[in-house]
């Protein structure tokens, strides 16, 4: 069977949404001086990444967000961030991210710095920088840090081990099961 990214995405959606049911939409916290950082981060990952509600990005990120990612990826702008996100979701259409820990420091006047430890489970079903689809299941461990000012993310640093990911895709290592 020849892989078709659109068909693969549509057929993988029910599998991604099963188990504990469709994940709920989380409300964004109000921007009334004191912002609930944990609620903002949880809404970002749940709504944008897991529910694919990409309009959430417009409500959380500044339009000129600075992104620093794995293998020296660096760019400016929400459009480029959205394209990066869509490229990952095209390669791993059933990706589901679980936020494991969220830490932050700061205050409303100067802003906040966050550190988010997350795990993603996915199947390599789409074409992209990691080559042709292999249908191998992968687990990605990552850390993302954000600079939040006035309730908006203005800068993000994302790190995950791309070598480990590529080894899982190639079948050179087994994806550990928890």
Secondary structure, DSSP 4 states (H G I P E B T S, - for coil): ----HHHHHHHHHHHHH-SS-SPPPPPPPP-SSS--HHHHHHHIIIIIIIS--THHHHHHEEEEEEEEETTTEEEESHHHHHHHHHHHHHHSTT-EEEEEEEEEEEETTTEEEEEEEEEEEEE--S-BTTBS----EEEEEEEEEEEEETTEEEEEEEEE-HHHHHHHHHTSSPPPP-
